[in-house]
Amino acid sequence: MRFFWTFFWSLLLVEMLAYVVSSMTGAQFDYVSAAVISVVVSILIMVLAAVVPNQPAEKH
């Protein structure tokens, strides 16, 4: 379920970001390229979550 929500929120936020940036620059909004970027962002977030340890540090 967490993979679904990760993909859902990354799709939503990246699409929103792509729309705003394309509107500000005067470029045409492209849904497919923003969707591909959101898939890449989702994969990076999932890899980052797998790499970061869960245990707290014993000494700082």
PyMOL commands that set and color helices and strands:
alter all, ss='L'
color gray80, all
select helices_A, chain A and resi 2-25+31-51
alter helices_A, ss='H'
color red, helices_A
deselect
rebuild
show_as cartoon
